[in-house]
């Protein structure tokens, strides 16, 4: 699997508005987030996507280096998907320098077994384009969702930055009620659920809405860590 970051930058002529460092989930590499990276880069945010730290713990050191890299513009946001979400929360709870906010997508809450590739890909995403991407990707590792991994404890009480939690309402890998229980009692966590959403919420059928939700969060973060409201009245 690739170990160097997959990178997307703002269009030429635009000033960068911030940086997202992405930690992927089980079986994934940074390139899996190309669609997400390109969309955020179009809005002038730089994106650096890394692979699965559960498979390669050295990626945590690389993430810390990217967060400390003064050539990358702030605010800097650590993003984690699946097991990457648990590691992103862990890095932030440990006080890793440079983290201005945290985005957690498809937080894993327990073991899950698919039994087949068809069941796995259907659990991951309802997006036919992304299903084809995973199916044809030689660097994507099938069956990784079935593997038991030791994950760091979720210590959101030690996270002192704003947190955006994204979760699919129909996520069979990490059921929504379990995820909401994990977030309960943490006032700094803002939770957004996606109707019909599966596990890979950033790469699901509602990926445009997920990316737009992230951009709205980032724009508020740029104003203040208190996330002041920019627009009202949309329902």
N, CA, C and O of each residue as an XYZ file, in Angstrom:
940
protein
N       0.841     -1.199      0.000
C       0.000      0.000      0.000
C       0.874      1.246      0.000
O       1.964      1.235      0.572
N       0.410      2.321     -0.635
C       1.173      3.575     -0.617
C       1.312      4.099      0.814
O       0.371      4.013      1.604
N       2.491      4.645      1.146
C       2.704      5.207      2.482
C       2.825      6.727      2.458
O       2.605      7.370      3.484
N       3.168      7.315      1.320
C       3.251      8.770      1.234
C       1.843      9.343      1.103
O       0.943      8.660      0.614
N       1.642     10.588      1.532
C       0.298     11.168      1.494
C      -0.211     11.350      0.066
O       0.546     11.693     -0.842
N      -1.494     11.115     -0.110
C      -2.161     11.560     -1.328
C      -2.532     13.016     -1.093
O      -3.101     13.356     -0.055
N      -2.210     13.882     -2.061
C      -2.304     15.328     -1.820
C      -3.169     16.020     -2.854
O      -3.117     15.709     -4.044
N      -3.967     16.968     -2.374
C      -4.755     17.832     -3.250
C      -4.639     19.255     -2.723
O      -4.786     19.500     -1.525
N      -4.373     20.193     -3.636
C      -4.166     21.591     -3.261
C      -5.218     22.496     -3.876
O      -5.942     22.110     -4.793
N      -5.283     23.704     -3.349
C      -6.217     24.712     -3.838
C      -5.903     25.082     -5.289
O      -4.750     24.974     -5.706
N      -6.896     25.513     -6.066
C      -6.637     25.943     -7.453
C      -5.640     27.098     -7.500
O      -5.571     27.914     -6.581
N      -4.880     27.151     -8.570
C      -3.904     28.215     -8.738
C      -4.592     29.572     -8.690
O      -5.638     29.779     -9.306
N      -3.992     30.480     -7.955
C      -4.531     31.833     -7.850
C      -5.400     32.057     -6.629
O      -5.758     33.198     -6.337
N      -5.755     30.984     -5.895
C      -6.567     31.125     -4.687
C      -5.700     30.941     -3.450
O      -4.795     30.106     -3.427
N      -5.986     31.729     -2.427
C      -5.274     31.579     -1.162
C      -5.825     30.371     -0.417
O      -7.043     30.218     -0.325
N      -4.962     29.507      0.119
C      -5.447     28.330      0.851
C      -6.168     28.740      2.125
O      -5.792     29.709      2.784
N      -7.210     27.987      2.463
C      -8.048     28.338      3.603
C      -7.826     27.434      4.824
O      -8.400     27.669      5.887
N      -6.996     26.410      4.665
C      -6.744     25.502      5.776
C      -6.264     24.163      5.245
O      -6.141     23.968      4.035
N      -5.994     23.243      6.163
C      -5.461     21.939      5.797
C      -6.206     20.835      6.526
O      -6.482     20.943      7.721
N      -6.532     19.772      5.802
C      -7.123     18.577      6.396
C      -6.135     17.425      6.259
O      -5.622     17.166      5.170
N      -5.871     16.738      7.360
C      -5.040     15.541      7.363
C      -5.962     14.358      7.635
O      -6.580     14.281      8.696
N      -6.055     13.442      6.684
C      -7.023     12.346      6.739
C      -6.319     11.041      7.092
O      -5.305     10.690      6.488
N      -6.867     10.323      8.078
C      -6.439      8.968      8.403
C      -7.506      8.006      7.910
O      -8.655      8.072      8.349
N      -7.136      7.114      7.001
C      -8.093      6.192      6.393
C      -8.434      5.044      7.344
O      -7.859      4.916      8.424
N      -9.384      4.217      6.911
C      -9.822      3.091      7.715
C      -9.297      1.765      7.202
O      -8.387      1.722      6.374
N      -9.875      0.690      7.699
C      -9.408     -0.655      7.413
C      -9.413     -0.962      5.912
O     -10.424     -0.800      5.228
N      -8.263     -1.404      5.427
C      -8.128     -1.808      4.039
C      -7.882     -0.672      3.073
O      -7.597     -0.910      1.900
N      -7.987      0.565      3.543
C      -7.924      1.718      2.648
C      -6.517      2.301      2.563
O      -5.654      2.019      3.394
N      -6.314      3.114      1.545
C      -5.131      3.956      1.418
C      -5.621      5.377      1.148
O      -6.807      5.592      0.897
N      -4.712      6.341      1.198
C      -5.121      7.737      1.059
C      -5.813      8.046     -0.251
O      -6.697      8.901     -0.301
N      -5.415      7.350     -1.326
C      -6.004      7.623     -2.632
C      -7.478      7.313     -2.726
O      -8.160      7.801     -3.627
N      -7.987      6.498     -1.796
C      -9.421      6.189     -1.767
C     -10.240      7.466     -1.565
O     -11.417      7.517     -1.921
N      -9.603      8.507     -0.986
C     -10.305      9.753     -0.677
C     -10.083     10.825     -1.745
O     -10.178     12.020     -1.465
N      -9.792     10.394     -2.949
C      -9.547     11.340     -4.043
C     -10.754     12.242     -4.291
O     -10.603     13.455     -4.427
N     -11.930     11.666     -4.348
C     -13.124     12.467     -4.618
C     -13.353     13.502     -3.522
O     -13.662     14.658     -3.812
N     -13.205     13.094     -2.277
C     -13.330     14.010     -1.147
C     -12.241     15.072     -1.200
O     -12.515     16.255     -0.999
N     -10.993     14.651     -1.473
C      -9.878     15.590     -1.519
C     -10.038     16.628     -2.606
O      -9.795     17.813     -2.378
N     -10.445     16.194     -3.789
C     -10.631     17.134     -4.900
C     -11.737     18.142     -4.598
O     -11.615     19.323     -4.923
N     -12.806     17.673     -3.981
C     -13.922     18.594     -3.700
C     -13.525     19.636     -2.662
O     -13.861     20.812     -2.806
N     -12.808     19.214     -1.607
C     -12.380     20.177     -0.591
C     -11.321     21.121     -1.149
O     -11.299     22.304     -0.810
N     -10.435     20.594     -2.012
C      -9.409     21.447     -2.626
C     -10.044     22.501     -3.524
O      -9.539     23.619     -3.622
N     -11.138     22.155     -4.174
C     -11.828     23.127     -5.021
C     -12.283     24.332     -4.207
O     -12.357     25.445     -4.728
N     -12.588     24.111     -2.928
C     -12.961     25.207     -2.032
C     -11.748     25.787     -1.311
O     -11.883     26.491     -0.311
N     -10.552     25.478     -1.839
C      -9.282     26.074     -1.398
C      -8.754     25.514     -0.089
O      -7.968     26.174      0.591
N      -9.174     24.303      0.278
C      -8.589     23.618      1.426
C      -7.599     22.571      0.929
O      -7.900     21.817      0.004
N      -6.423     22.526      1.541
C      -5.453     21.501      1.197
C      -5.794     20.207      1.936
O      -6.202     20.228      3.097
N      -5.622     19.096      1.249
C      -5.936     17.792      1.835
C      -4.725     16.883      1.687
O      -4.142     16.769      0.609
N      -4.356     16.234      2.796
C      -3.298     15.239      2.813
C      -3.891     13.963      3.412
O      -4.203     13.917      4.602
N      -4.045     12.938      2.590
C      -4.704     11.711      3.029
C      -3.701     10.576      3.175
O      -2.926     10.287      2.264
N      -3.734      9.936      4.346
C      -2.848      8.821      4.666
C      -3.658      7.527      4.732
O      -4.889      7.548      4.718
N      -2.946      6.401      4.806
C      -3.596      5.099      4.856
C      -4.105      4.747      6.241
O      -4.371      5.618      7.070
N      -4.234      3.446      6.471
C      -4.823      2.896      7.682
C      -3.770      2.745      8.778
O      -2.893      1.890      8.656
N      -3.825      3.543      9.839
C      -2.820      3.437     10.905
C      -2.916      2.145     11.695
O      -1.952      1.767     12.361
N      -4.055      1.450     11.641
C      -4.151      0.156     12.315
C      -3.234     -0.860     11.646
O      -2.746     -1.780     12.302
N      -2.995     -0.700     10.339
C      -2.101     -1.588      9.600
C      -0.674     -1.082      9.582
O       0.264     -1.870      9.462
N      -0.496      0.242      9.704
C       0.836      0.841      9.654
C       0.913      1.974     10.671
O       0.624      3.123     10.337
N       1.305      1.660     11.922
C       1.345      2.682     12.978
C       2.278      3.849     12.675
O       2.125      4.919     13.263
N       3.245      3.669     11.766
C       4.149      4.769     11.441
C       3.410      5.947     10.824
O       3.922      7.067     10.815
N       2.214      5.702     10.312
C       1.426      6.779      9.722
C       0.997      7.803     10.766
O       0.713      8.952     10.428
N       0.947      7.397     12.026
C       0.619      8.349     13.085
C       1.717      9.392     13.231
O       1.436     10.572     13.443
N       2.964      8.958     13.119
C       4.073      9.909     13.161
C       4.034     10.845     11.957
O       4.319     12.037     12.076
N       3.679     10.294     10.800
C       3.590     11.124      9.605
C       2.465     12.145      9.741
O       2.613     13.296      9.329
N       1.347     11.725     10.316
C       0.244     12.664     10.541
C       0.683     13.795     11.468
O       0.361     14.958     11.228
N       1.413     13.455     12.520
C       1.894     14.478     13.458
C       2.850     15.451     12.769
O       2.829     16.650     13.047
N       3.690     14.931     11.869
C       4.609     15.802     11.134
C       3.850     16.753     10.217
O       4.217     17.922     10.095
N       2.810     16.267      9.579
C       2.007     17.121      8.701
C       1.306     18.213      9.508
O       1.222     19.360      9.070
N       0.809     17.854     10.676
C       0.142     18.839     11.528
C       1.113     19.905     12.021
O       0.723     21.049     12.253
N       2.375     19.526     12.178
C       3.391     20.472     12.653
C       4.070     21.231     11.517
O       4.862     22.139     11.766
N       3.770     20.870     10.291
C       4.412     21.483      9.129
C       3.900     22.917      8.943
O       2.738     23.131      8.597
N       4.782     23.891      9.176
C       4.366     25.293      9.106
C       4.108     25.764      7.677
O       3.537     26.835      7.473
N       4.520     24.978      6.694
C       4.232     25.356      5.312
C       2.787     25.049      4.924
O       2.297     25.540      3.908
N       2.114     24.246      5.725
C       0.707     23.938      5.478
C      -0.157     24.929      6.254
O       0.067     25.130      7.448
N      -1.134     25.549      5.606
C      -1.907     26.613      6.240
C      -2.904     26.090      7.271
O      -3.402     24.971      7.152
N      -3.184     26.891      8.260
C      -4.215     26.603      9.236
C      -5.500     27.315      8.875
O      -5.527     28.184      8.004
N      -6.568     26.929      9.563
C      -6.611     25.922     10.621
C      -6.345     24.523     10.082
O      -6.616     24.216      8.921
N      -5.807     23.688     10.961
C      -5.511     22.307     10.587
C      -6.507     21.374     11.282
O      -6.730     21.452     12.490
N      -7.090     20.497     10.478
C      -8.154     19.627     10.961
C      -7.743     18.179     10.721
O      -7.366     17.809      9.610
N      -7.817     17.375     11.758
C      -7.513     15.953     11.656
C      -8.816     15.210     11.386
O      -9.783     15.332     12.138
N      -8.827     14.440     10.301
C     -10.023     13.713      9.872
C      -9.738     12.221      9.953
O      -8.687     11.768      9.499
N     -10.656     11.456     10.522
C     -10.498     10.012     10.578
C     -11.748      9.310     10.115
O     -12.859      9.717     10.453
N     -11.571      8.246      9.334
C     -12.691      7.428      8.874
C     -12.509      6.006      9.382
O     -11.405      5.463      9.341
N     -13.592      5.403      9.862
C     -13.543      4.044     10.399
C     -12.486      3.995     11.507
O     -12.500      4.850     12.393
N     -11.578      3.027     11.483
C     -10.563      2.948     12.538
C      -9.686      4.194     12.570
O      -9.152      4.551     13.621
N      -9.536      4.857     11.426
C      -8.799      6.114     11.397
C      -9.418      7.152     12.313
O      -8.722      8.026     12.829
N     -10.750      7.058     12.520
C     -11.418      7.988     13.428
C     -10.966      7.771     14.869
O     -10.769      8.729     15.616
N     -10.802      6.508     15.251
C     -10.346      6.226     16.612
C      -8.915      6.718     16.820
O      -8.585      7.249     17.880
N      -8.070      6.540     15.809
C      -6.697      7.020     15.923
C      -6.629      8.539     15.883
O      -5.809      9.140     16.578
N      -7.474      9.163     15.082
C      -7.503     10.629     15.034
C      -7.913     11.197     16.391
O      -7.329     12.170     16.868
N      -8.916     10.586     17.003
C      -9.344     11.024     18.325
C      -8.236     10.799     19.349
O      -8.038     11.615     20.248
N      -7.514      9.689     19.208
C      -6.420      9.382     20.132
C      -5.306     10.422     20.033
O      -4.824     10.919     21.051
N      -4.896     10.752     18.803
C      -3.850     11.761     18.618
C      -4.266     13.095     19.232
O      -3.466     13.775     19.874
N      -5.522     13.453     19.026
C      -6.014     14.731     19.543
C      -6.082     14.713     21.059
O      -5.705     15.690     21.706
N      -6.559     13.611     21.637
C      -6.650     13.500     23.098
C      -5.276     13.539     23.745
O      -5.134     13.988     24.882
N      -4.256     13.066     23.019
C      -2.890     13.093     23.542
C      -2.268     14.480     23.473
O      -1.165     14.693     23.977
N      -2.968     15.419     22.856
C      -2.449     16.772     22.760
C      -1.459     16.972     21.637
O      -0.578     17.825     21.736
N      -1.585     16.194     20.556
C      -0.694     16.354     19.412
C      -0.760     17.796     18.915
O      -1.851     18.290     18.630
N       0.377     18.484     18.802
C       0.359     19.895     18.393
C      -0.203     20.072     16.981
O      -0.007     19.240     16.095
N      -0.906     21.187     16.813
C      -1.365     21.573     15.488
C      -2.788     21.218     15.159
O      -3.283     21.611     14.102
N      -3.472     20.487     16.024
C      -4.858     20.087     15.737
C      -5.804     21.191     16.196
O      -5.907     21.475     17.389
N      -6.492     21.809     15.243
C      -7.460     22.861     15.566
C      -8.885     22.338     15.636
O      -9.751     22.984     16.227
N      -9.140     21.181     15.046
C     -10.471     20.575     15.088
C     -10.341     19.124     14.655
O      -9.315     18.704     14.120
N     -11.404     18.369     14.900
C     -11.411     16.932     14.654
C     -12.696     16.558     13.922
O     -13.783     16.994     14.302
N     -12.566     15.753     12.878
C     -13.737     15.236     12.160
C     -13.674     13.721     12.199
O     -12.681     13.127     11.778
N     -14.732     13.088     12.705
C     -14.804     11.641     12.848
C     -15.925     11.114     11.966
O     -17.072     11.539     12.099
N     -15.599     10.190     11.065
C     -16.579      9.642     10.121
C     -16.662      8.130     10.288
O     -15.649      7.436     10.211
N     -17.870      7.623     10.515
C     -18.059      6.184     10.643
C     -17.278      5.580     11.797
O     -16.623      4.551     11.633
N     -17.341      6.210     12.960
C     -16.606      5.730     14.130
C     -16.940      4.268     14.408
O     -18.114      3.938     14.572
N     -15.941      3.377     14.466
C     -16.226      1.972     14.757
C     -16.548      1.776     16.234
O     -15.917      2.380     17.101
N     -17.529      0.932     16.511
C     -17.985      0.742     17.890
C     -17.932     -0.711     18.329
O     -18.307     -1.020     19.460
N     -17.478     -1.609     17.466
C     -17.407     -3.014     17.835
C     -17.052     -3.866     16.638
O     -16.941     -3.347     15.528
N     -16.872     -5.157     16.834
C     -16.517     -6.055     15.720
C     -17.675     -6.245     14.753
O     -18.842     -6.091     15.114
N     -17.330     -6.582     13.527
C     -18.331     -6.832     12.487
C     -17.751     -7.835     11.503
O     -16.561     -7.786     11.189
N     -18.589     -8.745     11.016
C     -18.137     -9.753     10.065
C     -19.049     -9.741      8.847
O     -20.270     -9.843      8.972
N     -18.450     -9.616      7.670
C     -19.240     -9.583      6.437
C     -19.452    -10.978      5.867
O     -20.569    -11.341      5.496
N     -18.386    -11.754      5.801
C     -18.502    -13.093      5.252
C     -18.258    -13.174      3.760
O     -17.987    -14.254      3.236
N     -18.349    -12.044      3.063
C     -18.115    -12.044      1.619
C     -17.784    -10.634      1.161
O     -18.109     -9.656      1.835
N     -17.128    -10.539     -0.007
C     -16.811     -9.230     -0.554
C     -18.080     -8.465     -0.891
O     -18.147     -7.257     -0.662
N     -19.080     -9.136     -1.427
C     -20.318     -8.453     -1.784
C     -20.967     -7.817     -0.557
O     -21.448     -6.685     -0.614
N     -20.974     -8.553      0.548
C     -21.564     -8.005      1.770
C     -20.729     -6.837      2.294
O     -21.270     -5.851      2.794
N     -19.408     -6.958      2.173
C     -18.552     -5.882      2.657
C     -18.749     -4.599      1.869
O     -18.919     -3.529      2.453
N     -18.725     -4.700      0.555
C     -18.823     -3.481     -0.249
C     -20.200     -2.846     -0.103
O     -20.323     -1.622     -0.155
N     -21.236     -3.662      0.079
C     -22.575     -3.102      0.289
C     -22.668     -2.412      1.648
O     -23.381     -1.419      1.793
N     -21.958     -2.927      2.631
C     -21.958     -2.287      3.948
C     -21.164     -0.995      3.937
O     -21.481     -0.051      4.660
N     -20.136     -0.962      3.116
C     -19.285      0.222      3.052
C     -19.998      1.405      2.413
O     -19.967      2.507      2.961
N     -20.634      1.203      1.276
C     -21.169      2.332      0.512
C     -22.313      1.911     -0.394
O     -22.338      0.792     -0.905
N     -23.264      2.827     -0.587
C     -24.342      2.614     -1.548
C     -24.045      3.297     -2.874
O     -24.855      3.244     -3.800
N     -22.875      3.943     -2.965
C     -22.519      4.674     -4.185
C     -21.929      3.695     -5.209
O     -20.896      3.083     -4.937
N     -22.553      3.535     -6.369
C     -22.021      2.593     -7.357
C     -20.635      2.970     -7.864
O     -19.825      2.094     -8.166
N     -20.358      4.263     -7.959
C     -19.035      4.698     -8.416
C     -17.959      4.280     -7.426
O     -16.901      3.794     -7.823
N     -18.228      4.469     -6.133
C     -17.226      4.103     -5.145
C     -17.108      2.586     -5.014
O     -16.013      2.072     -4.786
N     -18.208      1.871     -5.153
C     -18.125      0.408     -5.138
C     -17.206     -0.085     -6.248
O     -16.387     -0.979     -6.033
N     -17.344      0.499     -7.429
C     -16.492      0.105     -8.553
C     -15.044      0.474     -8.274
O     -14.130     -0.272     -8.626
N     -14.833      1.626     -7.642
C     -13.479      2.065     -7.312
C     -12.801      1.059     -6.384
O     -11.657      0.667     -6.614
N     -13.504      0.646     -5.344
C     -12.928     -0.304     -4.402
C     -12.705     -1.672     -5.051
O     -11.687     -2.320     -4.813
N     -13.649     -2.096     -5.856
C     -13.561     -3.399     -6.500
C     -12.367     -3.499     -7.439
O     -11.733     -4.549     -7.542
N     -12.064     -2.398     -8.124
C     -11.005     -2.401     -9.133
C      -9.667     -1.891     -8.612
O      -8.699     -1.842     -9.370
N      -9.589     -1.511     -7.344
C      -8.391     -0.893     -6.790
C      -7.430     -1.973     -6.285
O      -7.750     -2.656     -5.312
N      -6.258     -2.147     -6.919
C      -5.327     -3.186     -6.481
C      -4.690     -2.895     -5.128
O      -4.176     -3.809     -4.483
N      -4.713     -1.648     -4.689
C      -4.116     -1.287     -3.410
C      -5.108     -1.336     -2.252
O      -4.715     -1.208     -1.093
N      -6.384     -1.520     -2.560
C      -7.389     -1.666     -1.508
C      -7.400     -3.122     -1.040
O      -7.360     -4.038     -1.861
N      -7.452     -3.334      0.260
C      -7.372     -4.684      0.809
C      -8.752     -5.178      1.240
O      -9.306     -4.730      2.243
N      -9.283     -6.098      0.469
C     -10.595     -6.667      0.784
C     -10.538     -7.494      2.065
O      -9.501     -8.061      2.408
N     -11.665     -7.552      2.765
C     -11.772     -8.366      3.962
C     -11.233     -7.716      5.220
O     -11.293     -8.312      6.295
N     -10.710     -6.513      5.109
C     -10.100     -5.871      6.277
C     -11.130     -5.552      7.361
O     -10.788     -5.524      8.544
N     -12.375     -5.313      6.978
C     -13.400     -5.008      7.977
C     -13.665     -6.192      8.900
O     -14.150     -6.021     10.018
N     -13.340     -7.408      8.421
C     -13.587     -8.613      9.218
C     -12.483     -8.890     10.230
O     -12.639     -9.741     11.105
N     -11.373     -8.176     10.111
C     -10.222     -8.459     10.960
C     -10.334     -7.734     12.298
O     -10.680     -6.554     12.354
N     -10.035     -8.457     13.364
C     -10.022     -7.833     14.680
C      -8.752     -7.002     14.865
O      -7.649     -7.483     14.604
N      -8.906     -5.776     15.309
C      -7.754     -4.906     15.548
C      -7.880     -4.275     16.926
O      -8.978     -3.992     17.406
N      -6.725     -4.061     17.547
C      -6.706     -3.366     18.835
C      -6.703     -1.867     18.576
O      -5.794     -1.341     17.933
N      -7.712     -1.192     19.073
C      -7.854      0.238     18.834
C      -7.662      1.021     20.127
O      -7.965      0.516     21.208
N      -7.162      2.245     20.026
C      -7.010      3.065     21.235
C      -8.361      3.407     21.842
O      -9.374      3.498     21.149
N      -8.347      3.590     23.134
C      -9.567      3.968     23.851
C     -10.059      5.318     23.351
O      -9.265      6.214     23.065
N     -11.365      5.449     23.252
C     -11.960      6.706     22.801
C     -12.080      7.637     24.003
O     -12.956      7.452     24.847
N     -11.201      8.642     24.084
C     -11.189      9.564     25.225
C     -11.603     10.961     24.759
O     -10.785     11.881     24.733
N     -12.845     11.108     24.401
C     -13.334     12.409     23.934
C     -13.335     13.439     25.049
O     -13.365     14.640     24.781
N     -13.303     12.984     26.303
C     -13.254     13.927     27.419
C     -11.928     14.682     27.463
O     -11.824     15.728     28.104
N     -10.905     14.143     26.771
C      -9.600     14.797     26.734
C      -9.399     15.633     25.473
O      -8.346     16.243     25.289
N     -10.406     15.660     24.613
C     -10.321     16.418     23.362
C     -10.815     17.834     23.612
O     -11.973     18.040     23.975
N      -9.939     18.804     23.417
C     -10.296     20.186     23.719
C     -10.540     21.054     22.508
O     -10.502     22.281     22.607
N     -10.792     20.435     21.352
C     -11.065     21.187     20.125
C     -12.451     20.813     19.614
O     -12.995     19.788     20.025
N     -13.036     21.619     18.729
C     -14.339     21.271     18.173
C     -14.295     19.939     17.423
O     -13.311     19.620     16.755
N     -15.372     19.174     17.546
C     -15.458     17.863     16.908
C     -16.723     17.796     16.062
O     -17.815     18.111     16.535
N     -16.568     17.383     14.804
C     -17.697     17.105     13.921
C     -17.742     15.603     13.704
O     -16.770     15.013     13.233
N     -18.866     14.981     14.046
C     -19.045     13.540     13.879
C     -20.050     13.284     12.761
O     -21.173     13.787     12.801
N     -19.645     12.502     11.768
C     -20.500     12.163     10.632
C     -20.772     10.661     10.664
O     -19.848      9.863     10.825
N     -22.049     10.274     10.510
C     -22.369      8.851     10.610
C     -23.586      8.520      9.746
O     -24.550      9.282      9.682
N     -23.514      7.368      9.087
C     -24.634      6.910      8.284
C     -25.728      6.320      9.145
O     -25.450      5.523     10.041
N     -26.971      6.700      8.888
C     -28.091      6.205      9.684
C     -28.302      4.706      9.496
O     -28.850      4.047     10.380
N     -27.875      4.158      8.354
C     -28.032      2.733      8.069
C     -26.684      2.019      8.026
O     -26.499      1.072      7.261
N     -25.753      2.476      8.846
C     -24.423      1.873      8.900
C     -24.511      0.511      9.582
O     -24.766      0.454     10.785
N     -24.305     -0.605      8.844
C     -24.378     -1.921      9.480
C     -23.093     -2.303     10.209
O     -23.112     -3.176     11.077
N     -21.982     -1.661      9.866
C     -20.695     -1.974     10.495
C     -20.631     -1.368     11.888
O     -20.185     -2.017     12.834
N     -21.068     -0.150     12.013
C     -21.091      0.561     13.290
C     -22.483      1.181     13.445
O     -22.686      2.330     13.053
N     -23.432      0.451     14.002
C     -24.810      0.930     14.085
C     -24.918      2.318     14.721
O     -24.198      2.647     15.664
N     -25.824      3.112     14.187
C     -25.948      4.506     14.614
C     -26.175      4.648     16.107
O     -25.584      5.533     16.727
N     -27.012      3.806     16.708
C     -27.306      3.969     18.134
C     -26.058      3.786     18.990
O     -25.913      4.431     20.029
N     -25.150      2.900     18.552
C     -23.909      2.709     19.303
C     -22.987      3.919     19.144
O     -22.336      4.342     20.099
N     -22.940      4.460     17.952
C     -22.105      5.636     17.726
C     -22.617      6.822     18.534
O     -21.830      7.544     19.147
N     -23.922      7.023     18.538
C     -24.488      8.133     19.298
C     -24.230      7.966     20.788
O     -24.024      8.950     21.498
N     -24.239      6.723     21.265
C     -23.926      6.472     22.672
C     -22.483      6.842     22.983
O     -22.186      7.366     24.056
N     -21.581      6.565     22.030
C     -20.176      6.910     22.231
C     -19.979      8.416     22.309
O     -19.091      8.890     23.018
N     -20.799      9.170     21.587
C     -20.675     10.626     21.567
C     -21.465     11.304     22.676
O     -21.241     12.480     22.966
N     -22.383     10.579     23.295
C     -23.270     11.175     24.302
C     -22.470     11.744     25.468
O     -21.506     11.140     25.939
N     -22.891     12.914     25.916
C     -22.264     13.531     27.070
C     -21.060     14.392     26.749
O     -20.462     14.984     27.648
N     -20.695     14.470     25.470
C     -19.547     15.290     25.072
C     -20.073     16.524     24.329
O     -20.421     16.458     23.150
N     -20.120     17.626     25.035
C     -20.757     18.828     24.494
C     -20.012     19.412     23.307
O     -20.600     20.151     22.517
N     -18.737     19.098     23.164
C     -17.962     19.638     22.050
C     -18.148     18.901     20.748
O     -17.562     19.279     19.733
N     -18.967     17.835     20.758
C     -19.185     17.031     19.558
C     -20.489     17.445     18.889
O     -21.551     17.439     19.512
N     -20.392     17.803     17.615
C     -21.576     18.101     16.804
C     -21.787     16.932     15.862
O     -20.927     16.642     15.031
N     -22.923     16.256     15.982
C     -23.184     15.027     15.235
C     -24.122     15.296     14.071
O     -25.157     15.944     14.233
N     -23.755     14.796     12.895
C     -24.600     14.882     11.700
C     -24.791     13.463     11.171
O     -23.816     12.754     10.920
N     -26.047     13.051     11.002
C     -26.330     11.724     10.472
C     -26.907     11.858      9.062
O     -27.537     12.859      8.718
N     -26.672     10.821      8.260
C     -27.074     10.844      6.855
C     -28.093      9.738      6.609
O     -27.800      8.554      6.773
N     -29.289     10.144      6.215
C     -30.358      9.190      5.979
C     -29.960      8.198      4.890
O     -29.552      8.597      3.799
N     -30.077      6.918      5.187
C     -29.700      5.887      4.231
C     -28.209      5.658      4.140
O     -27.758      4.829      3.349
N     -27.429      6.384      4.940
C     -25.975      6.324      4.834
C     -25.400      5.010      5.339
O     -25.882      4.437      6.316
N     -24.356      4.544      4.653
C     -23.645      3.330      5.054
C     -22.394      3.723      5.840
O     -22.307      4.835      6.360
N     -21.424      2.805      5.925
C     -20.280      2.996      6.824
C     -19.278      4.035      6.316
O     -18.824      4.879      7.088
N     -18.929      3.983      5.027
C     -17.919      4.904      4.484
C     -18.585      6.226      4.122
O     -18.748      6.549      2.946
N     -18.967      6.985      5.142
C     -19.853      8.127      4.942
C     -19.243      9.201      4.033
O     -19.980      9.897      3.335
N     -17.924      9.347      4.029
C     -17.301     10.348      3.155
C     -17.312      9.905      1.693
O     -17.136     10.726      0.792
N     -17.517      8.621      1.458
C     -17.526      8.074      0.100
C     -18.825      7.334     -0.198
O     -18.841      6.369     -0.961
N     -19.890      7.787      0.398
C     -21.184      7.134      0.219
C     -21.996      7.857     -0.856
O     -21.504      8.789     -1.491
N     -23.227      7.426     -1.052
C     -24.078      8.043     -2.070
C     -24.306      9.524     -1.791
O     -24.521     10.306     -2.717
N     -24.261      9.913     -0.516
C     -24.464     11.315     -0.137
C     -23.128     12.029      0.063
O     -23.027     12.928      0.897
N     -22.090     11.632     -0.704
C     -20.753     12.214     -0.512
C     -20.726     13.715     -0.748
O     -19.928     14.417     -0.127
N     -21.581     14.224     -1.635
C     -21.616     15.675     -1.867
C     -22.122     16.408     -0.630
O     -21.583     17.446     -0.244
N     -23.171     15.852     -0.011
C     -23.708     16.463      1.206
C     -22.706     16.359      2.346
O     -22.572     17.291      3.140
N     -21.998     15.232      2.437
C     -20.975     15.074      3.481
C     -19.870     16.105      3.297
O     -19.450     16.740      4.264
N     -19.396     16.278      2.067
C     -18.337     17.261      1.806
C     -18.826     18.670      2.099
O     -18.087     19.479      2.660
N     -20.068     18.973      1.723
C     -20.622     20.300      1.990
C     -20.729     20.546      3.496
O     -20.475     21.653      3.970
N     -21.103     19.514      4.240
C     -21.190     19.629      5.695
C     -19.823     19.928      6.286
O     -19.700     20.735      7.207
N     -18.798     19.276      5.754
C     -17.429     19.526      6.220
C     -17.009     20.958      5.908
O     -16.411     21.626      6.752
N     -17.317     21.434      4.704
C     -16.948     22.799      4.335
C     -17.635     23.816      5.250
O     -16.999     24.775      5.688
N     -18.902     23.623      5.538
C     -19.609     24.542      6.433
C     -18.946     24.560      7.808
O     -18.790     25.622      8.411
N     -18.558     23.387      8.303
C     -17.847     23.294      9.580
C     -16.523     24.048      9.519
O     -16.185     24.784     10.445
N     -15.776     23.868      8.439
C     -14.482     24.526      8.291
C     -14.621     26.042      8.209
O     -13.816     26.774      8.785
N     -15.629     26.508      7.501
C     -15.822     27.949      7.380
C     -16.147     28.575      8.726
O     -15.696     29.682      9.021
N     -16.920     27.881      9.539
C     -17.207     28.380     10.889
C     -15.954     28.335     11.758
O     -15.705     29.244     12.551
N     -15.172     27.274     11.605
C     -13.933     27.135     12.368
C     -12.962     28.264     12.054
O     -12.254     28.735     12.944
N     -12.920     28.700     10.806
C     -12.015     29.783     10.420
C     -12.343     31.081     11.162
O     -11.464     31.914     11.386
N     -13.598     31.244     11.537
C     -13.987     32.449     12.267
C     -13.606     32.361     13.739
O     -13.131     33.329     14.333
N     -13.826     31.168     14.321
C     -13.557     31.017     15.748
C     -13.730     29.560     16.137
O     -14.500     28.832     15.511
N     -13.011     29.132     17.171
C     -13.185     27.776     17.701
C     -14.549     27.578     18.311
O     -14.964     26.442     18.542
N     -15.258     28.662     18.578
C     -16.630     28.562     19.093
C     -17.641     28.282     17.987
O     -18.830     28.117     18.259
N     -17.173     28.227     16.743
C     -18.012     27.915     15.573
C     -19.252     28.802     15.478
O     -20.376     28.305     15.551
N     -19.057     30.097     15.319
C     -20.221     30.987     15.185
C     -21.050     30.640     13.957
O     -20.526     30.208     12.931
N     -22.361     30.840     14.089
C     -23.258     30.555     12.970
C     -23.050     31.590     11.866
O     -22.996     32.789     12.140
N     -22.935     31.137     10.637
C     -22.749     32.029      9.494
C     -24.067     32.310      8.790
O     -24.349     33.444      8.404
N     -24.874     31.257      8.626
C     -26.156     31.410      7.909
C     -27.235     30.675      8.681
O     -26.973     29.652      9.314
N     -28.450     31.203      8.624
C     -29.572     30.595      9.325
C     -30.757     30.465      8.379
O     -30.829     31.140      7.351
N     -31.687     29.581      8.745
C     -32.952     29.470      8.027
C     -33.077     28.306      7.081
O     -34.167     28.063      6.562
N     -31.980     27.553      6.828
C     -32.067     26.396      5.950
C     -32.613     25.212      6.707
O     -32.133     24.887      7.793
N     -33.629     24.555      6.134
C     -34.222     23.408      6.809
C     -34.334     22.244      5.842
O     -34.813     21.174      6.216
